[in-house]
Amino acid sequence: MRGLGAAFARPFRRAWRATFGTRRSLSIVVTLTIVAFAVGFASNYWLPQRLGYTLLFGLCLAALWTWSSGQGVRVRMSRSRDRVQAGESIIERFEVINNSMIPKLWLEVAEESDLPGHTAQFVTSLSRSSHRNWRVQTTCHRRGVYNLGPITVRSSDPFDIFSRELRFGHRRGLVVYPRALELPRYSAPPANLPGEGRFRRRTHYVTPNASGIRDYEAGDSVNRIHWKSSLRTGSLKVKTFELDPASHLWVVLDLSSQDHVGSGDDATIETAVTVAASVVRLFINQSRSVGLMMFGERLDVIEPDRGSQHFGRILESLAVAQPIGSVPVASILYQQSRRWGRHTTVIVVTASTDPRWQGAIRTLTQRGVKVAVALLDLESWGGRAGAAGTAAELRALGVQVNVVRQGEYIPAVMVGQIPGGPLMSGPAASADPAGGTGNGAATSQPAAQMALEDVAEVSRPEAIDGSESVDEQAAVQ
């Protein structure tokens, strides 16, 4: 019986919260109406009775006003793009339309959003059969995935006794990529290039290496048709291509929670992600095959590839990277070392000073893997010391080390090895060649060569190992 009574009372509690529980003006007017009627009928005096009727009529009029103010209202919204880089802006255009013959004297329009710094709220009034337009520009300062929408339109009577809310649209995602700065003086140690023959593999890109021909398929570009073979065989033939023998490059980002400090834009994770994105951008622009590996909630591995679409996939993973991992970078390097051989360069971005991962680096270098390290100095962020000793030990192993400290200009710190000279890194190389200094994560740089907003998700074709036999119908001339 108790459960049945609670179920019966639940709708009444909800109705109370939706009306009297949140509408103070409605509670006051209803209370005054009841008191006026009670006093009037008890005393048989006309004044309280007329006051009660007046208040009751006012309640009905306010309810009708609120209902009519939401009739015929429509909202349209368009956004310039759904993917931007940190520091860039998005532009939203709103159009509020009144399709009814009743003017709208008070409409509050607001867009729900969790994007920092985004405010899309305004109040308007509309005459009959009219519309109003707004333009909202928001600068995206912090990487991540955010939701914008839906749009809420609220209307009420002049005394705010009743209110009505209308929702338009749905939630739409916005991806803010991390900053990817230009690194004009950075270079990673080159790995041993594989020889010709068995290390070649087919690719869907056009390269100088035409390996054979195949039958034409719908969607093939006309410039890939091999006309001599087509005339000789009587059917259209398309050239196939192979990649140049080149080493793969891996970026390993440490997301262990014990190796990061700070919060907000000044956190070490923001600098680490900016460094990783900048390195990826550099080698993608050089048409190198770049992969990404990091361990947050789970192991996230993006196999090496090249091109703007692959760059977009890496940036999307870096946009949501957070230092919540429990696996130290040493364990990742030991467990995943089977992926890397003498034809691989590994760039580790970490703030760890644990001697165990230095042993993992030693193991990789003994196997012929070329290693470079971008080491964040936690002491400059108010954390533990030891980065200088770790950098010295790694350099003794022949590893290229770039020490990044808080507030330093990242492109000036990320400097490669000068032939015949020492490694330039740290304070000695932290001066901006243009004379400027500052936090690289907050420095405006020229836009990337990739059009990030045009990046689309496509399935990555499987690489065909060069050791497999290729059924060539004719030699490419």
C-alpha positions, 0 to 999 in steps of 0.5 A: 500500500505504501508503494502504491501511495507513493506512485499515486503521489509522484505525478502531483509532486512533479506538477508542484515542482513544475509550477508552484515549486519554481514559480514564486509569482504563480504561488503568490497570485494563487494564494491571494486568489484563494484568500480573497475568495475565502474572505469574500464568501465567509463575510459575504462582502463584495470587494474580496469576491471581485478581487478573487475574480479579477485575480482568476481572470488575470491568471487565465489571461497570463496563461493564454498570453504565454501559450500564444507567445510560443505559437509559430516560432521557429529557429534555424542555426548554421555553423561554419565548421565542426572541426577547428584548431585551438586558437581559431574561431567558429561562427554561428548564425541564428535565425528566429522566425515568427510564422504566426499573425500574433506578435511576440513581445518577449522571447529569450533565445539560448543555446546550450553548450559546454564550450568554454567562453561560448555565450549564445544568449539574446532577447528579442521581440518579433512582429507578425510574420517576421524574422531576426538574425544574429551572428555569434563568433566564439574563439576556441581556446582549449582542445577537446570535444564539446557539444553545442545545442539544442536551442531553447526559446523561452517565453512568458507573460509580462508578470512572469507568472507562466513560462513556456520553453521550446527546444529546436535542433539537437546536440552537435559535436565540435572537435577542437584540435590541439595547436600544431606549431611549426618546428623549422629547426627540428629533425629526428635521428634518421633510421636505416632505410630498407633496401629495394624490393621486399620492403616496397608496398602498394599505395593508393597515392600517386608516387614516382614508382609505378609498379604495374597495371590493373583493370580500370574500376569505377572511380579511378582517376583518368590520369592513372590510365595507362593508354599504351597498355589499354590500346594493346589489350583492348580494355582500360588499364590503370597504373598501380604505384608503390611507396618509396622505401622509407622508415616509419616514425612513431610518436609515443605520448605519456599519459600516466597520471603520475607524470603530469601536474597542473590544470587548465591551459598551464598543465603539462599535458597541454604542452605535451600534446602541443609538442606531439601534434607539432612533431606529427605535423612536421613529418606529415608535411614531409610525406613521412609515415607517422604513427601515434601511441598513447595509453590513457583509459586504454591503449590507443594506437594509430598505425603509421600512414601519411596524408592530411586525412591521417593527420586529422585522425591523429589530431582527433585522438590528441584532442581528447588525450587526458593524463588519466593512465595508470601504465608508466611509459616504461611498460609501454616501451617494453610491451610494444617494442616488438613493433619497432625495428631498425627501420623505425624512429621513435619519439617519446614525449614524457615528463617521467624521470623513472630510471626504468624507462631509460632502460627501455630506451637503452634496449631499443637503441641496442636493437637499432631503433633510433630514439628521440625524447622530448622531456618536460621539466616538471620542476618548472611547473612546480613538480619534482626535479630530476629532468636534468639528470635524466636528460644527461643519462639519455644523451650519454646513450646517444639519444637526442633529448629536447628539454621543454620547460614551462613558458618556453617557446616550443619551436625554439626548444625543439631543435634537432642535432647540428651536424658535427655539433652538440644537441641544441636544447634547453635554455641555450636554444630557447631564444626565439629567432624572431626575438619573441618569447612565450609559451608555445602552447599559446603562440599564434603560428601560421596555419598548417598546410593541411586544411583541418576543417576539410578532414573527413573520416575515411577507411584506411586501406590495408597495406600490401606487403611488397613480398607478395607477388604482383600479378602484372599484366604488362610492364608500365612504359 
